[in-house]
Each structure stands twice: as structure tokens, then as C-alpha cells.
Amino acid sequence: MNEEKMDEEEAIAIINSAKKGKKDPKVAVACYTLTNIYKTCKNAAKKVNKSASFICRWKKIYALPEDIKWCVFKGDISPTKVSYVFDIKDPEELRELVWAVIDNNFTEDQIKEAITDRRENRRPIQDVLYDRFGLRSEDHNMIGIALDSNTYKELRKESAIRGFEKAEMCQGIIRQWLSTTKKTDLTEITQQLDQISSKIKEIHKL
């Protein structure tokens, strides 16, 4: 979701019409717009029928990395759960935790446990996830194909933004690669599947 231009009147109308449980990207833009105009969430809340905490939450969601925002809008992670990670400024650490929450269905207590450990012990979220939950960032596997960590991250970011399931994204890349190489020997194809990782940049051509 690229930054949108929205005037005050439109922002107020969108916020006032926001339904509980509905995850509309425009609500995030509206809350961002209104707090820019009125400087604080408290002041902005006086102009609408929502609380200051509602305004702040959606303003902060707007500020998340693009792919993580779409994880919220698609319902992969709830606004409440993602609100616990707002203080993580490093986007890669943020992604590691959000993905762990989504993939392992972390409870709010588990998220708080991870955040508290990271803050109090001043250590990377990757270490926390491994020590407390046995999760490692390198343990990524898509449809039976092991991907290096950097490739996995790029795939996951693009799949979130483009609205594709991760496995669907992988399958599209594989189909494109196979049609390009025009291989008919299945044994040879299997041996060369590790080259898929280098083709991840072709996502943009899908």
C-alpha cells in the first residue's frame, strides 16, 4: 500500500464508518492523515467517534513495512497481536517475530514473553525465538524446497504485498523457470532445482 493522499473530511468519514473486526487499509491511511493534521492521537480522536488508542494503533500499523501491513489487512495477524511489536524498529527483526507469530499461532502471552526477553536481555529476536521456542530463521522450507534465509525473506515479503500464497508464488516461479530451461529430463530438472533461489528476482515478472 503506497502512501495515499487523503483530506481531513474523507479521513473522518472513513474512521467513523470503520466496523469492528474489519481490516481496511484505508482506515490506516485515515488515522495517519488525521494525526498528521492534529499532531496527537488524542486530538485526532476528538474529531471522530473512535478512541485515541484506536487512532494510534492504526497509525502505527500504517507505519509498518509494506508486507507486514498486508499481513494485518489479510487477517494473517490481528491488529491487537501486531500492536505488541510496534517498538521493534529493525524491519528484519520485526519480520522474524511477526512471521513466527503467524506460522506458529503465538498467543498474546507468547508475544509478550518474546518482546520482554528481547528488551530486558538486549538480544536479537532471532536468539529469543530459538532459545524460548526452538525456532530458527534458517529453518525455512517451501513446498519441499529448502531456501536460503535471504531468498525466503524476499519471497515472503513479495507474496504478502502481491496477495499470493507463498506456495503459489513458488510454483509460479518454478513453472516459469522450467518453461525457460525447456528441460525434459526429470532427473536433470531435479538436480538443478537448487537454482530456483537465484531466480527469485523474477517474481516481479509474474
C-alpha positions as a printed Julia matrix, in Angstrom:
206×3 Matrix{Float64}:
   0.0     0.0     0.0
   1.72    3.13   -1.19
   1.11    6.39    0.63
  -2.25    7.8    -0.34
  -3.42   11.39   -0.39
  -6.49   11.86    1.77
  -8.1    15.05    3.03
  -9.47   15.57    6.53
 -13.12   15.16    5.6
 -12.53   11.83    3.88
 -10.31   10.61    6.73
 -13.0    11.4     9.32
 -15.69    9.67    7.26
 -13.6     6.51    6.86
 -12.7     6.33   10.55
 -16.28    6.89   11.67
 -17.56    4.16    9.35
 -14.89    1.61   10.36
 -16.51   -1.62   11.54
 -15.15   -3.7    14.41
 -13.04   -6.56   13.11
 -12.81   -5.13    9.59
  -9.23   -4.62    8.42
  -9.46   -1.88    5.8
  -6.17   -0.36    4.55
  -7.94    2.99    4.18
  -8.5     3.13    7.95
  -4.74    3.07    8.48
  -4.26    5.87    5.95
  -7.09    7.87    7.53
  -5.65    7.59   11.05
  -2.21    8.55    9.74
  -3.71   11.54    7.95
  -5.72   12.79   10.92
  -2.81   12.54   13.37
  -0.64   14.46   10.93
  -3.21   17.24   10.93
  -3.92   17.31   14.68
  -0.42   16.23   15.85
  -1.54   13.73   18.51
  -3.85   10.71   18.6
  -5.77   12.31   21.45
  -6.5    15.44   19.46
  -7.4    13.42   16.38
  -9.81   11.24   18.39
 -11.82   14.32   19.34
 -12.83   14.66   15.69
 -14.2    11.13   15.32
 -16.24    8.52   17.18
 -13.21    6.32   17.88
 -10.82    6.25   20.83
  -7.29    7.65   20.88
  -5.96    4.09   21.23
  -7.81    3.11   18.04
  -6.27    6.04   16.17
  -2.77    5.3    17.49
  -2.95    1.6    16.71
  -3.93    2.14   13.09
  -1.48    4.98   12.64
   1.3     2.64   13.8
   0.03   -0.12   11.53
   0.33    2.36    8.65
   4.0     2.85    9.57
   4.82   -0.88    9.43
   6.78   -2.34    6.48
   4.54   -2.79    3.46
   4.46   -6.59    3.56
   3.68   -6.71    7.28
   0.82   -4.24    6.81
  -0.72   -6.59    4.28
  -0.39   -9.48    6.72
  -2.65   -7.42    9.02
  -5.1    -6.41    6.3
  -5.42  -10.02    5.06
  -6.08  -11.25    8.59
  -2.9   -13.3     8.95
  -2.21  -11.46   12.21
  -4.65   -9.41   14.25
  -4.2    -5.68   14.9
  -4.02   -6.48   18.62
  -1.23   -9.02   18.23
   0.78   -6.85   15.86
   0.47   -3.92   18.28
   2.88   -5.7    20.64
   5.71   -5.45   18.1
   5.44   -1.73   17.28
   8.53   -0.88   19.33
  10.8    -3.1    17.21
  12.39   -0.63   14.83
  14.62   -3.04   12.91
  12.44   -4.29   10.0
  14.19   -7.65    9.75
  13.72   -8.39   13.44
  10.12   -7.23   13.14
   9.51   -9.62   10.26
  11.13  -12.54   12.08
   8.79  -12.1    15.04
   5.63  -11.44   13.01
   6.27  -14.47   10.81
   6.9   -16.62   13.89
   3.59  -15.38   15.36
   1.71  -16.2    12.14
   3.32  -19.57   11.43
   3.15  -20.86   14.99
  -0.11  -19.19   16.06
   1.55  -17.47   19.01
  -0.72  -16.33   21.79
  -0.56  -12.77   23.08
   1.28  -14.08   26.15
   3.94  -15.72   23.97
   4.41  -12.5    22.01
   4.8   -10.54   25.25
   7.25  -13.15   26.53
   9.42  -12.77   23.41
   9.28   -8.96   23.5
  10.14   -8.82   27.2
  13.09  -11.19   26.77
  14.42   -9.15   23.83
  14.12   -5.87   25.73
  15.41   -6.98   29.13
  18.28   -9.09   27.84
  19.09   -6.8    24.9
  19.48   -9.56   22.4
  18.22  -10.16   18.83
  14.73  -11.54   18.38
  16.21  -14.45   16.42
  18.06  -15.59   19.57
  14.9   -15.23   21.65
  12.84  -17.26   19.19
  15.43  -20.04   19.19
  16.09  -20.18   22.93
  12.47  -19.89   24.06
  10.56  -21.53   21.22
  13.13  -23.61   19.3
  12.62  -21.6    16.11
  15.5   -20.79   13.76
  15.33  -18.32   10.88
  17.28  -20.71    8.62
  14.71  -23.48    9.03
  12.6   -22.36    6.07
  11.14  -24.86    3.66
   8.66  -24.17    0.89
   6.79  -27.0    -0.89
   9.7   -29.31   -0.18
  12.39  -26.93   -1.46
  14.87  -25.56    1.05
  15.53  -21.85    0.56
  18.35  -19.77    1.96
  17.26  -17.2     4.53
  17.58  -14.13    2.26
  15.6   -15.77   -0.55
  12.9   -16.85    1.89
  12.56  -13.31    3.22
  12.25  -11.81   -0.27
   9.68  -14.43   -1.25
   7.64  -13.86    1.87
   7.67  -10.06    1.53
   6.62  -10.18   -2.13
   3.92  -12.79   -1.55
   2.37  -10.65    1.2
   2.38   -7.47   -0.9
   1.11   -9.16   -4.06
  -1.56  -11.19   -2.29
  -0.27  -14.61   -3.35
   0.09  -17.62   -1.1
   3.78  -18.44   -0.63
   3.47  -21.9    -2.16
   1.58  -20.41   -5.13
   4.41  -17.93   -5.61
   6.99  -20.73   -5.57
   5.02  -22.8    -8.04
   4.73  -19.84  -10.42
   8.48  -19.25  -10.3
   9.2   -22.95  -10.86
   6.82  -23.14  -13.81
   8.39  -20.07  -15.36
  11.89  -21.4   -14.83
  11.06  -24.83  -16.26
   9.46  -23.32  -19.36
  12.57  -21.2   -19.87
  15.06  -24.03  -19.49
  12.89  -26.4   -21.58
  14.23  -29.42  -19.75
  12.6   -32.79  -20.45
  14.84  -34.98  -18.31
  13.18  -35.08  -14.89
  16.4   -36.25  -13.25
  18.27  -33.26  -14.64
  15.45  -30.94  -13.59
  15.6   -32.28  -10.05
  19.35  -31.78   -9.9
  19.01  -28.16  -10.97
  16.15  -27.15   -8.67
  18.61  -25.54   -6.27
  18.99  -22.81   -8.89
  15.43  -21.71   -8.1
  16.75  -19.49   -5.31
  18.68  -17.32   -7.77
  15.53  -16.9    -9.83
  13.52  -15.35   -7.03
  14.09  -11.91   -8.53
  11.87  -12.97  -11.42
   8.91  -12.61   -9.08
   8.45   -9.09  -10.42
   7.82  -10.52  -13.9
   4.98  -12.78  -12.77
